[in-house]
């Protein structure tokens, strides 16, 4: 049994390595498919933006310069305590 132990261990390691490579290939395939989908959706979104701007006579509703930002701070006193100092 001892003389076959190295062969079995080498076989097990090769099998594990093959499984890891297959998993990695699958992950890379999924990642590339996801990136392709993102690129396609980004292109569709860009085309829709151009169409929307054409329908709005050149007005870009996503341009930040078309909006004014107003910052409002509201302060509320939660508790107060009076203390006499002599």
N, C-alpha and C positions, 0 to 999 in steps of 0.2 A: 504494500500500500504506500509506503514511503517513497518508493522509486517512481510512482505515478503522480505523486502529490504536485510536483513542479509542472507536469503537463496539465493537470487539472486546473491549477492556479493560473497558468498562462492562458488556458482556454477561457476561464472565467473572466480574466482581465480583458481579453480580446472581445468577448461577448459584451461586457460592460461598456467598453470603448465604442463598439459598434452602435449600441443603444444610445449612448450620449451623442454620437455624431448624427444619428437619425433624429433625435430630439432637437438638436441644434439646427439641422436642415429644416425641420418643420417650423421652428420658431422664426428662422430667417424668412421662410416662405410667407408665413403669416404677417411678419413685419413688412415685407415688401408689398404684399397685397393691401395692407392697411395704408401704407404710404401712398400707393397708387390711388386708392379710394379717396384719401385726403386731397391729393392733387387734383383729381377729377372734380370733387366737390368744390374746391377752391376756384377752379376754372368756371364751373357753373355759376358760383356766387359772383364772380367777377363779371360774367356776361349779364347776369340779372341786374347787377348794379348799373351797368352801361344802359340797359333797357329802361331801368327805373329813372335814371337821370334824363334820358331822352323824353320819357313821358312827363317828367316834371320840368321841362324846358331848361335843362342844364343845372337844376338845383340839386346839390349833393346833400342828402339828408344825414349822411354819416360824417360830414366834415365838421370837426370841432370848432372851427372858426365861425361857423354859422350860429353858434350858441354862446350865451354869456353864462359864466359860472358865478354863482353867488353863494358865499359861505356864511352861514348863520350859526352863531353860537348862543345857546340858551343856557344860562346859569340858574340853578335852583338851589336855594338854601335848604338843606335837609334838616339841620338842627342848629340852634344857637344857644349859647349859655352866657349869662352875665356873671361877671366876677368882680367883686369890689376889692381894690388894692389900696392899702393904707400906707 
